[in-house]
């Protein structure tokens, strides 16, 4: 005899109740899309300004990544994207 308290019917029944979309889900999705769009635009500006990013970037870790790659901001952008 199995002493487990969860049966297949109960598991499926609990799962169907949890797939309900709450009021907070669209707000969360909107915030995530906004942060992603701002990050994408920031990356575009970094690529557009090119060598001038050294004067604009104030973060010491960002400056280290740019200098470590001999002035090329691609490593900086990759780390920034992973962090986002």
Number of C-alpha atoms within 10 A of each C-alpha: 3 4 5 6 6 9 9 8 9 11 10 11 11 11 11 10 9 9 8 9 9 9 8 9 11 11 11 11 11 12 12 11 12 12 13 14 12 11 16 14 12 14 18 13 12 20 16 11 11 13 14 12 19 18 8 11 13 10 8 9 11 19 18 14 18 21 15 13 12 9 18 17 22 15 16 21 21 12 12 14 13 7 7 9
